[in-house]
């Protein structure tokens, strides 16, 4: 019987490319010790920049019961929340730290002005909503920043919320105090 199979190097000369390197002998799915030829990996298409007529990017952020509408534009890094400066609205430094996290991850601190309106929930939920909105708007203004912001987990809406109170319970799960007598 004649063996009329061609080697990969012979096939490579026909197509004008290079022959792939042989795979390890332990590959179970390969025949003859050669790895399967893979097509070149195409890069994902870059998203488009989404800005309005004033040159701002808009996004909505949500956390618990709070909803934040956020606009960002290039500027000096001033953050305005409900018409007040962030130091006045969010007095606790930890809340201001939460708001500035998307800028820190993307190395854009002090490069964008943020104007946002936030309603509902408490201060902690509102800070989380503003952070979510800033992260969304930042990726719309600069689509190249989507990878680091997404890797940090800022584009995912934190869906945790307070559990509802059930009947026959003092709170959501706490029972009424037991009385022996």
C-alpha positions as CSV (number, residue, x, y, z in Angstrom):
1,X,0.0,0.0,0.0
2,X,1.3,3.4,-0.9
3,X,1.0,6.2,1.6
4,X,-0.3,9.2,-0.3
5,X,-0.6,11.6,2.6
6,X,1.4,14.8,2.3
7,X,3.3,16.4,5.2
8,X,2.3,19.7,6.6
9,X,5.5,21.3,5.3
10,X,4.5,20.3,1.7
11,X,1.0,21.8,2.3
12,X,2.6,25.0,3.6
13,X,4.6,25.4,0.4
14,X,1.4,25.2,-1.6
15,X,-0.4,27.9,0.4
16,X,2.7,30.1,0.7
17,X,2.8,30.0,4.5
18,X,4.9,28.4,7.2
19,X,4.3,24.9,8.5
20,X,3.0,24.8,12.1
21,X,5.2,23.5,14.8
22,X,4.6,19.9,15.9
23,X,2.6,19.5,19.0
24,X,3.6,17.5,22.0
25,X,3.3,13.7,21.7
26,X,0.8,13.6,24.5
27,X,-2.0,15.4,22.6
28,X,-4.9,13.0,22.5
29,X,-6.9,14.6,19.7
30,X,-4.1,15.1,17.2
31,X,-3.0,12.7,14.5
32,X,0.6,12.2,13.6
33,X,1.8,14.5,16.4
34,X,0.7,17.7,14.7
35,X,-1.5,20.4,16.3
36,X,-4.7,21.3,14.4
37,X,-4.3,24.5,12.3
38,X,-6.1,27.4,13.9
39,X,-7.5,30.5,12.1
40,X,-6.0,33.8,13.2
41,X,-7.9,35.3,16.2
42,X,-9.8,38.5,15.1
43,X,-9.8,41.3,17.5
44,X,-13.2,42.6,18.8
45,X,-14.4,45.7,17.0
46,X,-13.9,48.8,19.0
47,X,-17.1,50.4,20.3
48,X,-18.1,53.8,19.1
49,X,-17.8,57.0,21.2
50,X,-21.2,58.1,22.3
51,X,-21.4,61.8,23.1
52,X,-24.2,64.4,22.9
53,X,-24.2,67.9,21.2
54,X,-22.4,69.5,24.2
55,X,-19.6,66.9,24.1
56,X,-20.7,65.0,27.1
57,X,-21.2,61.3,27.7
58,X,-24.3,60.2,29.6
59,X,-25.0,57.1,31.6
60,X,-27.4,55.9,34.3
61,X,-26.0,54.2,37.5
62,X,-28.0,52.2,39.9
63,X,-27.3,50.7,43.4
64,X,-29.9,49.5,45.9
65,X,-32.8,52.0,45.6
66,X,-30.6,54.8,44.3
67,X,-30.6,56.0,40.7
68,X,-27.9,58.4,39.4
69,X,-27.9,60.3,36.1
70,X,-24.3,61.1,35.2
71,X,-22.8,63.3,32.5
72,X,-19.0,63.5,32.1
73,X,-16.9,65.9,29.9
74,X,-13.2,66.7,29.7
75,X,-12.3,69.2,32.4
76,X,-10.4,69.8,35.7
77,X,-11.9,66.9,37.7
78,X,-14.7,68.8,39.4
79,X,-17.6,66.5,40.6
80,X,-21.0,68.1,41.2
81,X,-23.8,66.1,42.8
82,X,-27.3,67.5,42.8
83,X,-25.9,71.0,42.3
84,X,-23.4,70.7,45.2
85,X,-19.7,69.9,45.4
86,X,-18.9,66.3,46.2
87,X,-17.2,67.3,49.5
88,X,-20.5,68.9,50.6
89,X,-22.9,66.2,49.4
90,X,-20.8,63.2,50.4
91,X,-19.1,64.3,53.6
92,X,-17.6,61.0,54.4
93,X,-14.2,60.4,52.8
94,X,-15.0,56.8,52.1
95,X,-17.9,57.7,49.9
96,X,-15.8,60.2,47.9
97,X,-13.2,57.4,47.5
98,X,-15.9,55.1,46.1
99,X,-17.0,57.7,43.6
100,X,-13.4,58.3,42.3
101,X,-12.6,54.6,41.9
102,X,-13.4,54.4,38.1
103,X,-11.0,57.3,37.4
104,X,-8.2,55.6,39.5
105,X,-8.5,52.3,37.7
106,X,-8.4,54.0,34.3
107,X,-5.6,56.6,35.2
108,X,-7.9,59.5,34.4
109,X,-7.9,61.3,37.8
110,X,-8.6,65.0,37.4
111,X,-9.3,64.8,33.7
112,X,-13.1,64.8,33.6
113,X,-15.8,67.0,35.1
114,X,-18.8,65.1,36.4
115,X,-22.3,66.5,36.8
116,X,-24.8,64.1,38.3
117,X,-28.2,64.0,39.8
118,X,-29.0,61.2,42.2
119,X,-32.2,60.2,44.0
120,X,-33.5,57.5,46.2
121,X,-31.8,55.3,48.8
122,X,-29.2,56.4,51.3
123,X,-25.9,58.0,50.9
124,X,-24.0,54.7,50.5
125,X,-26.4,53.5,47.8
126,X,-26.2,56.9,46.1
127,X,-22.4,56.8,46.1
128,X,-22.5,53.3,44.5
129,X,-25.0,54.5,41.9
130,X,-22.8,57.5,41.0
131,X,-19.7,55.2,40.8
132,X,-21.7,52.9,38.4
133,X,-22.8,55.8,36.3
134,X,-19.3,57.3,36.1
135,X,-17.9,53.9,35.0
136,X,-20.6,53.6,32.3
137,X,-20.1,57.1,31.0
138,X,-16.4,56.8,31.0
139,X,-16.6,53.8,28.7
140,X,-18.9,55.6,26.4
141,X,-16.6,58.6,26.2
142,X,-13.4,56.5,25.8
143,X,-14.3,53.0,24.6
144,X,-10.7,51.9,25.0
145,X,-11.1,52.1,28.8
146,X,-13.8,49.4,28.8
147,X,-11.4,46.6,29.5
148,X,-9.8,47.9,32.7
149,X,-13.0,49.3,34.1
150,X,-14.9,46.0,33.4
151,X,-12.0,44.0,34.9
152,X,-12.4,46.0,38.1
153,X,-16.1,45.1,38.1
154,X,-17.4,48.7,37.9
155,X,-19.7,48.1,34.9
156,X,-21.7,45.4,36.6
157,X,-24.8,46.7,38.5
158,X,-24.6,45.5,42.1
159,X,-28.0,43.9,42.4
160,X,-27.9,43.3,46.1
161,X,-30.9,44.9,47.9
162,X,-32.6,44.8,51.3
163,X,-34.6,41.7,51.8
164,X,-38.3,42.3,52.4
165,X,-40.0,41.8,55.7
166,X,-42.1,38.6,56.0
167,X,-45.2,38.2,58.0
168,X,-44.8,36.4,61.3
169,X,-41.3,37.7,61.6
170,X,-39.9,40.8,63.4
171,X,-37.7,41.6,60.4
172,X,-36.9,39.8,57.2
173,X,-35.6,36.7,59.0
174,X,-35.5,37.5,62.7
175,X,-38.2,35.9,64.8
176,X,-40.0,37.6,67.7
177,X,-38.4,37.1,71.1
178,X,-39.2,33.8,72.7
179,X,-40.9,33.8,76.1
180,X,-40.7,30.7,78.2
181,X,-43.5,31.8,80.6
